[in-house]
Amino acid sequence: MKEINAEIYINWDNDGATVKFSDEEAEKLLALWKEAQDTILHDVEEEDYWEKFDPWLQEQAPDLYEKIMKAFYDDLAERLCCYGPCDGDGFVSFSRDMDGIYFDDSNEVVINQIFPPSE
């Protein structure tokens, strides 16, 4: 298992998630990240990677994309409820009931970049 960090923008605020991948999944994701850097992201400013990388990753590896997003949403839901009265901090729209938190479709959530694990 490898942990890989993903930089995620939610409503244009910088956030992120640490995701546990199998060795095979991690290798695939890191190879895709390298390919993206060498091709679609070659002339793009780092803070704008999401414009090309997010839809490209969704198309190239929907399973890995969903795993990253699930980890992000799970972590965000835990942070919203564990560190306060579960009212959020104004930058994300959500509703809640006794079963948990539900994030509204009005939120813009995109993956900006992947950070390879440090050796």
ABEGO torsion letter per residue (X at the ends): XBBBBBBBBBGGBBBBBBBBBBAAAAAAAAAAAAAAAABAAAABBAAAAAAAAAAAAAAABAAAAAAAAAAAAAAAAAAAAAABAGAEAGABBBBBBAAEBBBBAABBBBBABBBBBBX
